[in-house]
């Protein structure tokens, strides 16, 4: 029987944890008797940790992990995945918007060959502004990574043991779980679910915090903005060159050339050169940053000597 581990990042969620485990544990028990649930407290300032400890005493298959401060949801997820030892790992939120009833369907999708199963939230129960920003952000991310990323997909997902092993090899500190797993390139399937409304409190993802997450993804996982900067600089230089040649031709023909036109042309040329040089420097810095992160160069899917699915973390 396959072993299942569920990782739940927890932040300011004392009101939801009892209800969450009340729904989650019977669902898992109906699938397999071999499971555990990791509740990772990401530095909550309410009584979330006390609630986790109380639940863990009552339910032996619930395990608590408390980070010393708030490191962010994606670090909390990583801390949980670093500790699981299961054939399948499920990541879900603590706010009760992720329905545990989707887990059997995720396992079915994985059984058909997918190492990563993503849950698409149909008719998201979020405000219109959050939905709009999510659309724009993931459209931009898809452009940066040259992969299609559906804005309806959140952190609710299932990974096989092999996908977890691949994920563990990514150790950058500015991290985003969605970006890392998109870059892994493992076989992926989708499960559509009804997105549930939040039952308690409000989202801790404020507009400012969401903006910081978006910036960290762009800076941490792509150097395309640097390339775009160099490309814009090149266009400016080319435009300034053409414009300058036209101004010289007018001057040779005896026409009066406005001083303002000459000044604008010179500024455009200098600005373009600056951007081109920034792009070149940025390309070197981007390469150095990628090397410093020591991301895995490749993943072995299968071998005639050792099957990657037999690898265990040490």
Buried (B, 14 or more C-beta within 10 A) or exposed (E): EBBBBBBBBBBBBBBBBEEBBEBBBEBBEEBBEBBBBBBBBBBBEBBBBEBBBBBBEEBEBBBBBBBEEBBBBBBBBBBBBBBBEBBBBBBBBBBBBBBBEBBBBBBEBBEEEBBBBBBBBEEBEBEEEBBEBBEEBBEBBBEBBEEEBBBBBBBBBBBBBBBBBBBBBBEBEBBBBBBBBBBBEBBBBBBEBEBEEBEEEEBBEEEEEBEEBBEBBBEBBBBBBBBBBBBBBBBBBEBBBEBBEEBEEBEEEEEEBEEEBBEBBEEBBEBBBBBBEBBBEBBEEBEEBEEEBEBEEEBEEEEEEEEBEEEEEE
